[in-house]
Amino acid sequence: MKANILVVDDEKDMTRLLQRTLEPEINCRVSMAFSAKMAISILEQEAFDLVICDIRMPGMDGFELLKYIKTNYPDLTVVMLTAFGNIESAVKAIKKGAYDFISKPFEQDEIIFKIQKALERSLLLKENKRLLKEKEISPSQLIGKSDPMQRVYDKINLVASSDVTVLITGESGTGKDLTARSIHALSPRKNQSFIPVSCPTIPENILESELFGYKKGAFTNATRDKDGLFQEADKGTIFLDEIGDIGTSIQTKLLRVLQEKEIKPLGDTKVIKVNVRIIASTNRNLKQKIANHEFREDFFYRLNVLPIELPPLRDRIIDIPILAEHLVAKHCKKLKKEPKTISREVMDLLMKQPWPGNVRELENILVQGILYSKENSIELSDIPLKDVSKKGNGFGRIDGKGIADLPYKEAKEKILHEFNHDYIGARLSVCSGNITRAAKQCHMDRQALQQIIKRFNIDPDNFR
């Protein structure tokens, strides 16, 4: 299918030149508008994949048209035309939401390359929307068009219509909660309760009473009967998040729920039948925990009827542009900020990161970018990321000086400083600045992590 491009320029010769240049080289159809008002009229009647717009036009100029497009057609890609050498206007255009700019007069090879890249962005956004609609998954939930995510969508659609137990596995921050909610939203139980339970955050002696409820007098502070979360989820879905962190005693009781579909509140002599769909998740290696006698094998096989494995963000780099733009739009609205775009330099840097904290880490970085950004575009200075691709074998350059050129002690301290900022920062980012949870992920005591944070001057508040 041909791409639909609208060229806006009061110089008619320029619009015709662009039409003659682009149509033979790119699979596209070029429409022409000779003023911003004419362009608005055309946009109201027809859908376009790309707008190429001159900055300097009489009456309503290119900046005003860009603002109109970003307000009314936020996903529409815009490339601005500017006079040769007018870098200030070009930078302003990027900050106001333009995808790219082209200097006049232009080289044919340059403009074809830039327009092709701009159309690729438009195609990615359009394809992602189509896939989300096709898969019936709301854009507020899972985002991505990569092959690994296609397999996740297929699994979700496969399991949603049934009541079988689902085990969602994946690293922290990959979207296990969103996946569980998507399954529930597509299931026959969608109009009933969805009850999420964060297993690691509830002490084990309290978790049992929370899940199964209790009778008055069952323990010292049980002054009345209380329904458990399984009863609240009756006819709906219960999501047991990070189930790999619960003890074997609770596992035994949950095994009974899976086998018999019944619970027994603390202090009660009777069992209660429950009609609940169970979805569980974990970032742990449960087979290793079974080998270590920390997880019941029969419980694992009852959970693992239909597994869904979520890919880490580093395995679906192609999804980062769409995902990043979605997150920025979402949090600008949530934080009551004007809509912001992501600069090309920032997007390139996002694509190079290893993302140990996955989507959650990406989200935290972008929220910081929104808050720190003073303009309409998130720039490199607004985000706490470094270009990891420029580091080489530990002998990269820090503060403009090669590590190998420094005295041993100074080089060692600089490498340690950078490593701890990157590693501890990533852990804190995943845990939203929670030191206790970050220490658990690092397999170290909270006090030890606090000492490292203090020594290397890391501020946990930056990751909340």
PyMOL commands that set and color helices and strands:
alter all, ss='L'
color gray80, all
select helices_A, chain A and resi 12-25+36-45+62-72+87-95+108-134+147-160+176-185+199-201+204-212+229-232+243-245+248-260+286-291+297-303+313-315+317-334+344-352+358-372+380-382+388-390+403-405+408-430+435-441+446-455+460-463
alter helices_A, ss='H'
color red, helices_A
select strands_A, chain A and resi 3-8+28-33+50-54+77-83+100-104+166-169+194-198+237-241+262-263+272-273+277-282+306-309+341-342+377-378+397-398+401-402
alter strands_A, ss='S'
color yellow, strands_A
deselect
rebuild
show_as cartoon
